Amino acid sequence: MPGTEDHAPAPEGGDHAPAHESGDHAPAHDGKDQAPAHASHGPVRFGPPAPDPGLPVLPELAAVLAAASGRTRLEPPGGGPRLREAARGYWDRRGLHGAPGGIAAAPGAPPLLLALIGAYGGDLLMPRPCPAAWMPQARLLGRPAYHVPTPAECGGVPDPYALLETVRRVRAEGGRPKLLLLSVVDDPTATVAPPELVHEACEAAVGEGLHIISDETWRDTVHRPRDTVLLSPAEMCPDDVTVIADLSGALTPPAWPVAVARFPDTARAAVRHARTLDILTALGALVATPVAHAAAHALGEPEPVRERIRRAAELHAEVAAAAHRAVLGSGALARPPQAGRHLYADLGPLRSRLAGVGVTDSMELEEYLTDRLGAPAPGGHRFGDELGALRVRLGTGPLLGATPRQRTESLTAAEPLELAHVARALDRFAAVFGGLR
């Protein structure tokens, strides 16, 4: 199957890990052996955030947050009853049924994922590429993590045959693979994995005794939801999948950190849920009370929230399609973006032209494009891709306007690409890539 040639596991962070392959260390590189120009591009604290939505806060959510700002009582570890019930209802409407007692909340996906990895134990497997925030959690806990290649048609879910081969090789080398992280709707590739691939990958993982953590942060950002079949791994393997979602994907502003996890309804999962709460307590990772109130309101999906989700997805779909055309017009490659507010481009076909301007790897490509686009353009090394591969994540949020008024106009316009500020931004974007032809 496509991608299986990159099957050799690249251990990350464990005591027994052999030498890193090219680029595998880059997402959390310490920068010491790089040129000074790259010194600020390697450490975890300089890693890329999730793609910026580029939109103002929904007024209704701001009002809920403001109304709760005078509350002084802390939310309990894992979230209070109101937040957990709202998360239960959110997943129930998506066919994932459960009880509030199987929910845990934290101030953002990173501490929640850290707690989950700590609670489940064992070595990790994850697709290549993967979200930039995943690898630092494994490193912080000293857990070996292995990248598994994805098939040609999408990111986020590993090639099933490569997954099986990696698991068996890790075990042969003395490892203990226990967890598979995946994202059906993916950052950084902005793709949606086909249901048949999700089924095969989950079947392979569960057959090898792996528990699956399904990151569904971006599920509500699908560009054409009526034309896209989205299958959660928890629908297929309800006893073997924990679902997490950072609400900044579609429901709340990134500045209000909150994420939720849904555990399986099993005795074993109840033990791991309790361990997760213990870790969150030890970290002091509590959701701020005003944010919890706003998050619970958003998870309830009243009409203004549903309308914002719909409009934002349609807007980013149009802008991402225009950016995708510009990238392809330069001779670079990119899968058509299907979700999110980004796309993932491969500038490998432009390697000789880029070498002429001093760009030979993804770290240099990040610096080159960030300078010229005037917006973050994190290189593929941030997401576990090889340093030598000329891949980059490009966000659509910066193309929506420079002021709150412009961004609001972009959101409400019937034809956002015809707005002067959006057209100018796309022209600048296209000019940068056109200069590489």
C-alpha positions, 0 to 999 in steps of 0.5 A: 500500500502507498507509503509503506516504504517508510515503515522503519520505526523512528523511536522518539524519546525513550531510553532505549531509542537508537539514533534518530533518522533524518528529521525525526527529532525536528519537532522538538529540536533544541537548535544547538547544531543549527545555524543561528538563523534557525535557533528560534525555530526549534524548541518546543516553546517556539512550536507552531500553534494550531491554525488561526481561525482569523475570526472575531469572537462570537458575541454570544460566547463573549457575553456568557464568558463575561457573565461568569467572570465574577465566579471565584469557585474553581472547576473540579479536576476534569470539569464540573457537571455542567461542562461534562453534561454539555460534552456528553450531549455534544457527542450524543448528537454525533452518535457517540453515546455515554454518561457524563461520568465518562468525560474529562475536561482540561485547559487545552488539548496538550495537558489533556493528552499528557494526562491520557498518555500517562494514564494508559502507559506504554509506547505510542504510535502515531501517523507521519505527519501528525499534529505538532503538539503530540510529540512533546507530550510523549517526550515529556513523559519519556515515552518512546513514540514511533511514526507510521506512514500514512497512505497517499490519499490522506493524512491522520490515519496510518497505513494499516499494513505499515502499522502492523509491521511497525508494531511487530518490529517494536515488539521484536526490539523489546518495546511495548506498543500500547497506544495509537494516536490518530485524527480522522480529520487531520492537522496538518494535512487538512484531509478527511480519512475515508471510512474504509481506511479508518475501519482497516486501521482500527481493526489492525490496531485493536487486533494488536491490543492497542488502545486508540486515542482519536483526536477529533478537534477538527470534525466540525470544520469539514468544508462540505459536510453533506458530501463527506462521510466522517467515521469516528473510530469510536463508532467502530470500536466503542470499547477501545477508543478514547475521543478527545477534542480541543474546542478551539477547532470550531467552538471556542476561541484559541485564547480560551483553552479547553478540551474534552475527552470521552472515555469508553463505557468499560470498567477498564476505561473507568480506571484510566479515567480516574488516573487521568483525573489524578494527573490533571489534579497533580498538574493543576490543569483545571479549566478556568470557570468562566471558560468552562461556562462559555465552553458548556454553552458552545457545546450545547450548540445553540443556533448562533454557534451552529451558524458560526460553525457553518459560516466559518467552514464555508469561508475557509473552504473557499479561501483554502481552495483559492490558496490550493490553486495558487500552490498548484499553479507554482508547480508544488503539490498539495492534497485538496483541503477538505477541512480546517483552516489550512493546507499542507503543501509539498514543494519538492518539485521546486527543490532546484529553484528553492536551492537557488535561494538557499532553501534546502530543508523544511526548516529553511523553507519555514523561514523563507515562506514566513518572511515572505507571506508575513504569516506563520508557515511551519515546516513539515519537520514540526509535524514529524515529516523528514527535515529534508522534505520540503513540506509546509503547513499554510494557514487560511486565517491570515488571508481573511483580513488584518482587522476585526472589521475586515474579518467580520466582513469576510465571514458575512460576505456572500462572495468573500473572494471578491472582497478587496482585502481578501483578494489582495491577500490571495494575490500576495500569497499567489505572488510568493508561490508564483515567484518559485516557478 
